[in-house]
């Protein structure tokens, strides 16, 4: 059964009481919340996700995000994020709750899962090969990722590229895509059928909203794939597309610096990442117009190494 098979009231009741167990691919989250915006977001963004059975399935993470009144916030409710009953973040304004839940779920993975090499990068797939987008905030990474997913690429992850330590393939973690500020309206206007969650306003990153992944990305959540391309995107207003070959050494260093747990894997991590980079085509990719970016990705050729 998927979450969408439940009525909104039942989703809300489960979140408020015993929790709602979501199967997000490699990991299962049991989520509890007493915040209506979180209920709404879960019902909209996770409708196509299968429900885990909390009584029989192994739950990886027990998380809760709840509203809180303190002496300092009697008139301004705050949101608190818990894992296994332990408060892990400083409370934030209640309007940040939906973004805080997604950030918190990512934190659970990067802080506790070390069976994979985890890189801070978006990753999508087409024709059996993954394109990895490592890039800092403000680079246009998520806008590009969201656009290509709407154009038919499979979402593997918007934030966390998980690399299988045995074969170097990407392990899918298809959760909602995080968009910020102008990117929200760009994608909403370009793809009016896309499903968005609640906007978290005035965060440190500005306005944050999440985009529901396509059903196909969830149906293929168990299908790993090799990395065909490592592309470092950079949005630059009013610029023509510029694609510059990146040396393997520079690509390796930048990905290693973007990895959450590279140092924990020692020489094995070095060997796995070297293999991934050696097989992939590596580029710096500057763009401004999404139509041109789409055309470029349509014509991407599979690297010679495969």
N, C-alpha and C positions, 0 to 999 in steps of 0.2 A: 504494500500500500504506500502511496505517496502522500505527502503532507496535503496536497491539493484535494485529496479525497475526503479530508476532514472539513467540516463547516468551520467558519471563522470563529464562532463561539467556542467550539471544542479545542481549536488551536490555542485560543486565549486561556481557556481553563487549564489546559495541560501546562502551558508556560507559567501560569500563576501558581500552580500547585505542584504536582509531582515532576513536572518538567517534560519537555518534548525532545525525544531522542532522534537526531538527524544523522543519516548516513551520508557523509560528504565525500565518499571515495575511500581513501586509505584510512580515514579516521572517523570515529563516531563521537558526536558531541551531545551530551544531555544538557539542554539549556533551560534555565528558569528565569522568569522576569515578571515584575509587576508593573511594567511600563507600557502603556498602550501603543506608543510609537514602535516599540520593539515587536509587539504582537503583529502590528500591521505590516512591518517589514518582513517578518518571517513568513507570514501568509502570502505576501506578494512575491518575494524573491526566492523562496525555498519551496514553492508549491510543487515543483516537479521532482524534488529530492525524495528518495525512499525514507520511510521511517525505520529506525532501528527499534528493536524490542529491548527495552531497558532491563527486563527481567531475565532475558536469556542471552542477549548479545553482549560482547565485551565492549564497554564504553571507555573510550580513550580519555576523554576530558569531561569533567563535571563542572559546568560554568554557570554563573548567575550574574545578571546585571539588574540592579534594583535601584529604586529611587530612595533618597535619603534626606531627612531633615536634620540639621545640626543647629546648635546655638548660633552659628555664623550664617546659616542659610535657611532661616525660618520662612523667609519670603522668596527664596530662590532654591528650589529643589535641585539636588545633585544626583548624578548617576554613579554607582559604584560597581566595579567589576571584580568578581570572585572566581577563583578556581579551587575546587575541593574545599570550599568554605573559607579560604584565605583571601583577604583583600590584597590585590597585587598592584593596583594603580592608585594614584591620587584621585579622589573624586572629581568629576567634571560636571559642568552645567547639564541639566537634564536634556537640553536640546542636542547634546552630543551623543546621546545614548546609542543610537543605531550605528553610528560610526565606531563608537567605543567597543561595541560587541564584535564587529568585524576585525578591528585592530587587535582586540583581546584574543580572538580565535587564532589569528596569525601568530601572536605572541606565544600561545600554547604550543604551537608546532615548532617554532624556531627555538624555543627555550627547552623543550623536552624531547624532541625527536632528533636523534643523531645517527640513525641507521641509514640516512641518506645524506648526501652532500646538498646543502640547501643554499641557493643563490637568490639574492634579492633582485628578481627580474620577472617580467611578464614572459609568458611562453604560449605559443599557439602552434597548431599543426595543420598541414594539408598534404595530401598524397603520401602520408606515412612518415613525414619528416617534420621535426619541430624547428621553429624559429624562435630564438631566445632574444629578448630585448632587455639587456642590463642598462640602466640609465638612472641618473639622479632625479629627484623631484623637479618638476617644471620642464622636463625634456620633451613632453608630449607622448611618453611611453604608453600611458593608459588610454589616451585618446586614440592612438594608432591601434592599440590592441583591441579596443571596443569596436572600432570601425571594421577591422578585418574580420572579427568574429561575426559581426552583423552581415558581412559579405560572404560568409560561408566557411571561414577557417574555424577549426575546433579549438575551443578554449581549454588549455591545460591548466593555466593559472594566471591570474593578473599580478600576483605579488611574489610568489614563492616557486622558483624552479627547483624541483626535487629530483636529484640525479641518483639513479640506482647504482650503488657501489659495485655491483657485480658485472653489469654490462654497459654502464654509461648512458643508459636510456633515461628519458624524462618520465617520471611517474606523475600522472595527472592529479591535480587537486582543484577541480573546477568549482570555485565558489564565486559569488557575485563580484563584478568588476567595479573597482573604486574610481569614481570620477570626481574632479574638483573644479569649482569655479566655472570659467567659461566653457570648459569641456562638457559640462552637464547639458547646457543648452545646445551646443554644437551637435552632440549625439541625439538629443531629444528631437531637434528640428530635422535632422537628416533621416532619422529612423523613427517615425511617429508610432510605429507598432511596438517599439521596444518598451520593456516594462522596467520602471524605476521604483526605487524605494523612497523612504522619507529623507528629506534633506537635513543634514546636521549642519546648522549654521554657526558661523563665528568660531570655528575651531582654529587651532594654530595653523592649519593648512587652508583656512578659509571655509567655504561651503563644500561639503562632501556628500555625495549621493552614490548609491550602488545600483548597478545594472544587472538584471537577471540573466544568467547564462542560457543559451539555447538548450533545448531538450537533448539534442544529439550529443552535446558535450558531456551531459550526465550519463547518458546511455553507454558511452564509451569510456567511462571513468577508469576502467581496469586495463585499457589498452595503452601500454607504454610505446614510446617511439624514439628513435635516435635523433640527435641534434644535427640538422642539416645546415643551419645558418645561425651565426651569432651576429646580431645587428645592433649597433649602438645608435639609437635614434636621437635626433635633436630637432625640435621644432624651431624654425627661424622665420619670422614674419616676412612675407613677400619675397621669399627666396625660391629659386628653382630647385628641383631635386638635385642633390649632389651625393654621389655614392663613391666612397674612397676605400680602397682595399686596406684592411688593417693587418699589421703583421701578427703572426701567431703569438709572438712573445708579448706584445702589448695587449692583445686580447686576453691572454692567460692572466696577466697581472691584474687587469681591470676586473675580470670575473672573480679571481681569488679575493680581491679587495671587497667585492660585493657579496661574498659568501658569509653566511652567519657562522658556520662551523668548520671552515676549511682547516684551521689550525688544529682542531680536535682529531682530524683524520690522519695527520702526519704524512708519511711518505705514500701511504695508500691514496690519500686524497690528492696528492700531487700527481700520481700515476693516472688516476681516473680522470682528473680534469685535463691533463695533458692529452689523453686519448680523445676526449670530447672535442677539444680545440683543434687538434690535428686533423680530425675528419671533417670539421665544419668549414664553410666559407665565412670569413669574418670581414665586416664592413662598418665604417661610419656612415650613417644615413641622415642627411639633412633634408628637411621637407617643410612645406607650408600649406600646400593644397592637398586635401585628402583624396581627390579624384586622381591626381598624379601618383600619389602613394599607392592607391589601390592598383592602378595600372602596372606599377613597378612590381608589386608582389604577385600579380597574376602571372607575370613573365619570369618569375624566379626559377632558375634551373637547379636541378639536384646536383650537389657537389660531385666532382669527379671521384672523390674518395669512396663513394658508395657504389 
